[in-house]
Amino acid sequence: MPESENKAPELPLYTLDVQAMDLGAEIKAVGMELLETESREPVRGKEAATVWGAALPALAAKETLVMDFFSHLERVEEYCKTHELAYRQAAHRCMVITPSSPEDMTHMFERFEKETFGVRVGAAAAKEDTAVETELSRRGVDAYQSAYARYTFCGVCEPEDGWVTLLSEGLWTSEVIRRVRPALANMDVYLVRPQ
């Protein structure tokens, strides 16, 4: 028997686990965890940023997507100015950034990997949401708990840990996988729903 027939098939380099999360009876959430398939360690750096930069715009489809930052705002503002990204100072400690492409998302995930930040997607993201932006300034991403029903989803991004948590009334695990799969088709990423 030829040697190639004895080899086990190669596993994809990365795995994106997509699973329902229990955050309490009142909150509907789906977690996405990006891991190295063999080691089960979080994927970081440019590789992770590339996956997240493709996955989140795919989830948003054609709806408005904004990114919310509420810490290290001087660095975020300088980055936006340098890279000509549209942003606005939304509240005392909240900046809202409108990425214009998946590449913008990729660069933001790479540059701010050590930060926790958020995303909002939907028609409501196209205009100011003073209530949630004020709360983001005060409470960080906890502000999404009372606001996510107004959006297609709100996402809590923790790139250093390999996590994005989606709060959504309308997205469930199978729908997240359906939307993300085409965007990741040319990447070495396996999408899975853990049992």
PyMOL commands that set and color helices and strands:
alter all, ss='L'
color gray80, all
select helices_A, chain A and resi 3-6+45-60+73-82+102-111+123-126+130-146+148-150+159-161+173-184
alter helices_A, ss='H'
color red, helices_A
select strands_A, chain A and resi 14-22+28-36+65-69+86-91+94-98+117-121+153-158+163-167+189-192
alter strands_A, ss='S'
color yellow, strands_A
deselect
rebuild
show_as cartoon
